[in-house]
Amino acid sequence: MRLRRTLAAGLAAFTLVSLAAAAPDDAKIIFPGAASAASSTTTGGGLGSVTLLVGLALAGLGTWLVWRARNGAPVGRDARTLAIHETRSLGNRQFLVVASYEDKKFLLGVCPGRIDLLVPLDERSPGERSS
């Protein structure tokens, strides 16, 4: 929340500075035929340096946010407790799914509007089961 307030205040300050720098000078009269001569003799009024500073600040903020997000909790496959190991289509939007949760595997039947637990699976391979 504090970060949002800081960003909003910075954006407001940048807008005020850019509006003040872009305000037309009443003492200057610009003639349409002399546009090339006037543009070569006038400068941007320091707006380029303000834009550069704001750009560098935003780049630093973005770098910090990325660094902070990467140092958080791991998001890889090892950190997950729920995983889908295999899926087979049975046709007509019906599937068999082997899912695991906390080292336990389950065979699920999935169809539109319904998911059924068909059987909990143990760790042995199908050839080792006894009937």
Secondary structure, 3 states (H helix, E strand, C coil): CHHHHHHHHHHHHHHHHHHHHHCCCCCCCCCHHHHHHHHHHCCCCCHHHHHHHHHHHHHHHHHHHHHHHHCCCCCCHHHCCEEEEEEEEEECCEEEEEEEECCEEEEEEEECCEEEEEEEECCCCHHHCCC
